[in-house]
């Protein structure tokens, strides 16, 4: 079941939570709503669920207007960040809840309920917990029970609000891989909210990047990561270094170095900012390569197989962050205070009309 | 067992606090009650039985326990509603109403009793209209219930309020999304979570009503066999220097109240175990 969101607006007092959002979420896909806190992603999810009402705009499920359908009749499954399990009920009763509250004439028989709950508990690999209370389970287990409970009513749409937000890093990583596999099995149209770009990139079929109530970009994880539409998306999806550049003839020049500007068509000329990921910065042993910039190593952090460098480039105010394999670091023989050369290999230039390199608020160099 | 007791604990002071608790409870509670029981024990069994089973006294037990029970039940229902409104809604004057709830705690009970009788007498502001409906409150058993309801109001409100504040909104949302209507959500999600607090509030309101004297005697009219509460009989006996008689009736009250509170506490402990574990 596809979800169409048409010109949805939502304000809380003076705060604009959702600002004229129009989106189409395709059937059977797992979509991530990604954004910083306050970007409106949770409000949008709650509007889709029917927990909040939009000030204006429509929500359609598979073409049918669902805007005024009450939350209890919308046929959505919802998973909360803090599980929201019923503490006084056993795991079994929690999962069975959606079935047992149905009106008598629609309610499945006791045996049928038992069957379905058992199957769901097997699906989330927790069939042995049926008679326990939620408090006796770990966070990851509770979230899987919450998911089983949401699936019990056979929803047409599954919505997850920061489902892994309250879990520790290892459980988080495990659970999101598990969610991906589960989604591939049941093929439900699913939307999940997250502020973790890694989670969104790893799990989802599509990413919708939100900021200040608006959609900044939507697309597959690869599209969004490799071709960010604007500076916000670029800097939100991972760490970034900023270089000041002069844009001329479709090329951006950082010192002697030329980078192609990504945008096509009439490119205004003038000042631009080049966004370069840490792993797209090459560290060189000498200045033989054209356009290399002299730099001093200010700090080295080794995280597992990767080394992260903080570099001070002559004339620049901010430190440059670079990432390279530990082995490469060793062969370069760098240590704190070493002199070296850096070269941005890849980057994305966004032209800022009306700014000149002499602008006093310049970042980088 | 000795080993377990010697285990160092992150929250030390078990020994000293328990010791202090026992000493304090002894001084404040057990010694007066013990002395009182001892005093009763000096009576012969026949005297004791005669004092506590007199028809007039038995009628007062029925009124005291019956009216207290009804008043506590009324407070259970309406106290829960007051707590709900105070926690769940924002409205003008909310703080004033919140403060008003505690008033029955602070006001001298005799003042409350006089106020109630003035209101509910057949010439009073409220009483004259009730009279038209054929309802008499002052100087009837209904009046006793009204007074006991008044003094028990804060207990249920104040025990339920914090629990309701801590109750996650998400639980209700989850219930709604799963297809439950409001009534089902109330019955299956909210009430079970509030049950321990409701029982505690009920027990407190009931216990308070049993021992209440000041506010009742004015509105009750104290007609023998009809509107005499047990505490009044105890005071009456004491005023006639019939201390053993007063002590005997007091003992019956004490034991009955203790058994009832023990029952409620057990029930409360049981529900708490089943809803919060």
Interface residues (C-beta under 8 A of the other chain):
Chain A: X49 X50 X51 X71 X72 X73 X74 X76 X77 X78 X80 X82 X84 X86 X87 X88 X97 X98 X101 X102 X133 X135 X136 X149 X150 X152 X153
Chain B: X168 X170 X171 X173 X174 X175 X176 X177 X178 X179 X180 X181 X184 X188 X189 X192 X193 X274 X275 X276 X277
